[in-house]
Amino acid sequence: MYRNSDYIYDAAVQLESLVGIPIIVESSRKEYDGLLTINNIQFLVVSKVEVRASNKGLIYAQLKDIEEKIKKPLVVVAKFIASDIAKEFKEKGINYIDIAGNGFIKQGNIFIFVSGQKANIAQKTNQARAFQEAGIKLIFNLLSDSKNLMSSYRELAEKTGIAIGSVSNIIRELEDLHFILKTESKRVLKNKPELLNRWVIAYNDVLRPKLVKRKMRFADKNKYVEWRSIIQPNDNGTFLWSGEPAGAILTNYLKPATFTIYTDKNWQECAKLFNMVPDENGDIEIMTIFWNIEDYKNDKQTVPPVIAYTDLINTGLDRNLETAKLILENDLPNIK
């Protein structure tokens, strides 16, 4: 039996009771979260405690990876799926069921769509102190360079701008969560892919919303074509590409359609320097740098790879998921 099998059964039973179609659940194969059989069609289950905007990109990436390896229809089964994500799943043709019996399944001769069933809102995954704001800043430093684990608490506090006591508590909690192994001579970062996934969710949920300065657009449309020449190393301030532009620079794989800039300046200075105008529906996002700039300087004018990866994953777009995968393989090999 799988750790998530209880709510797979609960969701299947609830949907079955609402639509009157038998649903058979199998959860005894170790390589899968489970299998559902409906009208003789077998679906491989991808189970999640919750599905929200903060983790949808990771889920899309997982589904894409599974689809490439296994030629079997998939269904996402979760305790809770946010209504906007359920709508997005349906538009993308992604099968799903939640524990209240809401669901969308379209495969062969099967079409099921149930909505409006009330579900208890699941507790967010990242409740531990390690995945609140101070912990997010510290884990970012550890994922970016695991050698930082060998720094003293005081050095880590200086790097991250958080209190020494908080550093101590967060490190201890990461040990309890089996992300750090402490020996007599050193500390070692463990389960790094899982830690990165937890960090992506926490960053999107907790810290990133606080960093957004303004949505903008270029006043001159030619800037969208000439975007690579916009940021210069001698600009008065720090301006770094993230998201799609960073993906294009790091991988040569992508033509940006949206633009993300992290800076230590205010949005008014960005507007003046880059000829931008405020626009709530704009395709340029101005963000605040939260890390120590001197620790992560590079000649490409991009954010650290962990941030570029996360901002790409966060979009959930296929082209960005592919680019994020390349960054993970080439620029973050210590995490794989």
C-alpha positions as CSV (number, residue, x, y, z in Angstrom):
1,M,0.0,0.0,0.0
2,Y,1.2,3.5,-0.7
3,R,1.4,6.4,1.7
4,N,-1.2,8.3,-0.4
5,S,-3.5,5.3,-1.1
6,D,-6.2,6.2,1.5
7,Y,-7.3,9.4,-0.2
8,I,-7.0,7.7,-3.6
9,Y,-9.7,5.3,-2.5
10,D,-11.7,8.1,-0.9
11,A,-11.6,10.2,-4.0
12,A,-12.5,7.3,-6.3
13,V,-15.4,6.2,-4.0
14,Q,-16.8,9.7,-3.8
15,L,-16.7,10.2,-7.6
16,E,-18.2,6.7,-8.1
17,S,-21.1,7.6,-5.9
18,L,-21.8,10.8,-7.8
19,V,-21.6,9.5,-11.3
20,G,-22.7,5.9,-10.8
21,I,-19.8,4.4,-12.8
22,P,-17.7,1.6,-11.1
23,I,-14.2,2.7,-10.4
24,I,-11.6,0.0,-9.5
25,V,-8.6,1.1,-7.5
26,E,-5.3,-0.8,-7.3
27,S,-2.5,0.4,-5.1
28,S,-0.2,-2.5,-4.7
29,R,2.4,-1.8,-7.4
30,K,5.4,-0.1,-5.9
31,E,6.3,1.7,-9.1
32,Y,3.0,3.7,-9.2
33,D,1.0,5.8,-6.8
34,G,-1.9,3.7,-7.9
35,L,-4.1,2.5,-10.9
36,L,-7.7,3.4,-11.5
37,T,-9.8,1.3,-14.0
38,I,-13.0,2.9,-15.4
39,N,-14.9,1.2,-18.2
40,N,-12.0,-1.2,-18.8
41,I,-9.6,1.8,-19.3
42,Q,-6.7,1.9,-16.9
43,F,-5.3,5.2,-15.6
44,L,-2.0,5.6,-13.8
45,V,-2.5,7.7,-10.7
46,V,-0.3,10.7,-9.9
47,S,-1.3,11.5,-6.3
48,K,-0.9,14.9,-4.5
49,V,-2.0,16.1,-1.1
50,E,-2.9,19.4,-2.7
51,V,-2.7,21.2,-6.0
52,R,-2.3,25.0,-6.0
53,A,-0.7,27.7,-8.1
54,S,2.5,27.3,-6.1
55,N,3.1,23.7,-7.1
56,K,1.3,23.4,-10.4
57,G,4.5,23.9,-12.4
58,L,6.2,21.0,-10.7
59,I,3.1,18.8,-11.3
60,Y,3.1,19.7,-15.0
61,A,6.8,18.8,-15.2
62,Q,6.1,15.5,-13.4
63,L,3.2,14.6,-15.7
64,K,5.3,15.5,-18.8
65,D,8.1,13.3,-17.6
66,I,5.8,10.3,-16.9
67,E,4.0,10.7,-20.3
68,E,7.4,10.4,-22.0
69,K,8.2,7.2,-20.3
70,I,4.8,5.4,-19.9
71,K,2.2,5.2,-22.6
72,K,-0.8,5.1,-20.3
73,P,-3.5,7.7,-19.6
74,L,-2.8,9.6,-16.3
75,V,-5.1,11.0,-13.6
76,V,-4.1,13.4,-10.9
77,V,-5.8,12.4,-7.6
78,A,-5.6,14.9,-4.7
79,K,-7.1,15.8,-1.4
80,F,-7.6,19.3,-2.6
81,I,-7.3,21.0,-6.0
82,A,-7.8,24.8,-6.2
83,S,-10.7,25.7,-8.4
84,D,-8.6,27.8,-10.8
85,I,-6.1,24.9,-11.2
86,A,-9.0,22.5,-11.8
87,K,-10.3,24.8,-14.5
88,E,-6.8,24.9,-16.0
89,F,-6.5,21.1,-15.9
90,K,-9.8,20.7,-17.7
91,E,-8.7,23.3,-20.4
92,K,-5.4,21.4,-20.9
93,G,-7.2,18.0,-21.0
94,I,-5.6,16.8,-17.8
95,N,-7.7,14.2,-15.9
96,Y,-8.2,14.8,-12.2
97,I,-10.2,13.8,-9.1
98,D,-10.3,15.4,-5.7
99,I,-11.5,13.9,-2.4
100,A,-14.8,15.7,-2.6
101,G,-15.6,13.9,-5.9
102,N,-14.9,16.8,-8.3
103,G,-13.3,15.5,-11.4
104,F,-12.6,15.6,-15.1
105,I,-11.9,12.4,-17.0
106,K,-11.9,12.3,-20.8
107,Q,-10.4,9.2,-22.4
108,G,-11.8,6.9,-25.1
109,N,-15.5,6.4,-24.5
110,I,-15.3,8.0,-21.0
111,F,-16.3,11.6,-20.3
112,I,-16.8,12.6,-16.7
113,F,-17.0,16.1,-15.3
114,V,-18.1,17.0,-11.8
115,S,-17.6,20.4,-10.1
116,G,-19.0,22.4,-7.2
117,Q,-18.6,19.6,-4.6
118,K,-17.3,21.2,-1.4
119,A,-14.0,20.0,0.0
120,N,-12.1,20.7,3.1
121,I,-9.2,23.0,2.2
122,A,-6.0,21.1,2.7
123,Q,-3.4,22.4,5.0
124,K,-0.5,23.8,2.9
125,T,2.4,21.5,2.5
126,N,5.2,23.8,3.7
127,Q,4.2,24.7,7.3
128,A,7.6,24.0,8.9
129,R,9.7,26.9,10.0
130,A,12.4,25.8,7.5
131,F,9.9,26.7,4.7
132,Q,8.9,30.1,6.0
133,E,10.7,33.3,4.8
134,A,13.9,32.9,6.8
135,G,14.2,29.3,6.0
136,I,13.6,29.9,2.3
137,K,16.5,32.4,2.2
138,L,18.8,29.9,4.0
139,I,17.8,26.9,1.8
140,F,18.4,29.0,-1.3
141,N,22.0,29.4,-0.3
142,L,22.4,25.7,0.5
143,L,20.9,24.6,-2.8
144,S,23.0,27.2,-4.8
145,D,26.2,25.9,-3.2
146,S,26.1,23.0,-0.8
147,K,29.6,24.0,0.5
148,N,27.8,26.8,2.4
149,L,26.7,24.1,4.8
150,M,30.3,24.0,6.1
151,S,30.0,27.7,7.0
152,S,29.5,28.7,10.6
153,Y,26.1,29.9,11.8
154,R,27.4,33.4,12.0
155,E,28.6,33.3,8.4
156,L,25.3,31.8,7.2
157,A,23.5,34.6,9.1
158,E,25.6,37.2,7.4
159,K,25.1,35.7,3.9
160,T,21.3,35.4,4.3
161,G,20.5,38.4,6.5
162,I,18.7,36.3,9.1
163,A,19.4,35.9,12.8
164,I,21.9,33.4,14.1
165,G,19.3,31.8,16.3
166,S,17.0,31.3,13.2
167,V,19.9,29.7,11.3
168,S,20.4,27.2,14.2
169,N,16.7,26.3,14.4
170,I,16.3,25.9,10.6
171,I,19.4,23.7,10.3
172,R,18.2,21.5,13.2
173,E,14.7,21.2,11.6
174,L,16.3,20.3,8.2
175,E,18.2,17.5,10.0
176,D,14.9,16.3,11.5
177,L,13.3,16.4,8.1
178,H,16.2,14.3,6.7
179,F,17.5,17.0,4.4
180,I,20.8,17.5,6.3
181,L,23.0,14.7,7.6
182,K,25.3,15.8,10.5
183,T,28.4,13.8,11.1
184,E,31.3,14.4,13.5
185,S,33.3,16.4,10.9
186,K,30.7,17.9,8.5
187,R,27.1,18.5,7.4
188,V,25.9,17.0,4.1
189,L,22.8,18.0,2.1
190,K,20.6,15.0,1.4
191,N,17.5,14.3,-0.7
192,K,18.3,17.4,-2.8
193,P,15.7,16.9,-5.5
194,E,12.9,16.7,-2.9
195,L,14.3,19.7,-1.0
196,L,14.4,21.7,-4.3
197,N,10.7,20.8,-4.9
198,R,9.7,21.8,-1.4
199,W,11.7,25.0,-1.8
200,V,10.0,25.9,-5.1
201,I,6.6,25.5,-3.6
202,A,7.5,27.5,-0.5
203,Y,9.2,30.3,-2.5
204,N,6.2,30.7,-4.8
205,D,3.8,30.6,-1.8
206,V,5.6,32.6,0.8
207,L,8.4,34.8,-0.4
208,R,8.0,35.5,-4.1
209,P,4.7,37.4,-3.7
210,K,6.5,39.8,-1.4
211,L,9.2,40.5,-4.0
212,V,7.0,41.7,-6.8
213,K,7.5,45.5,-7.4
214,R,5.4,46.1,-10.5
215,K,4.2,44.7,-13.8
216,M,5.4,46.7,-16.7
217,R,5.7,46.7,-20.5
218,F,8.2,48.3,-22.9
219,A,7.0,51.6,-24.4
220,D,9.0,50.8,-27.5
221,K,8.0,47.5,-29.1
222,N,11.5,47.1,-30.6
223,K,12.8,46.5,-27.1
224,Y,11.1,43.1,-27.2
225,V,13.3,42.1,-30.1
226,E,16.4,43.8,-28.7
227,W,16.0,42.7,-25.1
228,R,19.5,41.2,-24.8
229,S,21.1,44.6,-25.1
230,I,18.8,46.3,-22.6
231,I,20.7,45.4,-19.4
232,Q,24.3,46.5,-19.3
233,P,26.9,45.7,-16.6
234,N,27.6,49.4,-16.1
235,D,24.0,50.3,-15.3
236,N,23.6,52.3,-12.1
237,G,22.3,49.4,-10.0
238,T,21.9,45.6,-10.3
239,F,19.5,44.3,-12.9
240,L,19.3,40.5,-13.6
241,W,17.3,38.5,-16.0
242,S,15.2,35.6,-14.7
243,G,12.4,33.4,-16.1
244,E,12.3,33.2,-19.9
245,P,15.2,35.6,-20.7
246,A,17.5,33.8,-18.2
247,G,16.4,30.5,-19.8
248,A,17.3,31.8,-23.2
249,I,20.7,33.0,-22.1
250,L,21.6,29.9,-20.1
251,T,20.4,27.3,-22.6
252,N,20.0,29.0,-26.0
253,Y,16.7,27.1,-26.2
254,L,14.0,29.7,-25.8
255,K,12.7,32.9,-27.4
256,P,11.2,34.9,-24.5
257,A,7.6,36.0,-24.6
258,T,7.5,37.3,-21.0
259,F,10.3,39.0,-19.1
260,T,11.4,38.9,-15.4
261,I,14.0,41.3,-14.0
262,Y,15.3,41.1,-10.4
263,T,16.8,44.4,-9.2
264,D,18.0,46.3,-6.1
265,K,16.4,49.5,-7.5
266,N,12.8,50.7,-7.5
267,W,10.4,50.2,-10.4
268,Q,10.5,53.9,-11.2
269,E,14.2,53.7,-12.0
270,C,13.6,50.6,-14.1
271,A,10.9,52.5,-16.0
272,K,13.2,55.4,-16.7
273,L,16.3,53.4,-17.6
274,F,14.6,50.8,-19.8
275,N,11.7,52.9,-21.3
276,M,9.0,50.9,-19.5
277,V,5.5,51.9,-18.5
278,P,3.4,50.4,-15.6
279,D,0.8,47.9,-16.8
280,E,-1.1,45.5,-14.6
281,N,-1.4,43.1,-17.5
282,G,2.2,43.8,-18.7
283,D,4.6,41.0,-19.8
284,I,7.5,42.4,-17.7
285,E,7.7,41.6,-14.0
286,I,10.0,43.7,-11.8
287,M,11.2,41.8,-8.7
288,T,13.3,42.5,-5.6
289,I,16.7,40.8,-5.1
290,F,16.7,39.0,-1.8
291,W,20.1,37.4,-1.8
292,N,23.6,38.8,-1.3
293,I,24.5,40.2,-4.8
294,E,28.2,39.9,-4.3
295,D,27.9,36.1,-3.7
296,Y,26.2,35.4,-7.0
297,K,27.7,37.7,-9.6
298,N,28.1,36.5,-13.1
299,D,28.9,37.9,-16.5
300,K,25.6,36.8,-18.1
301,Q,23.4,39.3,-16.2
302,T,21.2,36.4,-14.9
303,V,19.9,35.4,-11.5
304,P,21.3,32.4,-9.8
305,P,20.2,29.2,-11.6
306,V,17.9,28.1,-8.7
307,I,15.8,31.3,-9.2
308,A,15.8,31.0,-13.0
309,Y,14.7,27.3,-12.7
310,T,12.0,28.2,-10.3
311,D,10.5,31.1,-12.2
312,L,10.4,28.9,-15.4
313,I,8.8,26.0,-13.6
314,N,6.3,28.3,-12.0
315,T,4.7,29.2,-15.4
316,G,3.7,25.6,-16.1
317,L,4.3,26.2,-19.8
318,D,5.7,23.3,-21.8
319,R,8.5,25.3,-23.4
320,N,9.6,26.6,-20.0
321,L,9.4,23.2,-18.4
322,E,11.9,21.9,-21.0
323,T,14.2,24.9,-20.4
324,A,14.0,24.5,-16.7
325,K,15.0,20.8,-17.1
326,L,18.1,21.9,-19.1
327,I,19.0,24.3,-16.4
328,L,18.6,21.6,-13.7
329,E,20.9,19.3,-15.7
330,N,23.5,21.7,-16.8
331,D,23.6,24.5,-14.2
332,L,22.5,22.6,-11.0
333,P,24.1,19.2,-11.5
334,N,24.8,19.0,-7.7
335,I,21.0,18.8,-7.1
336,K,20.3,15.8,-9.4
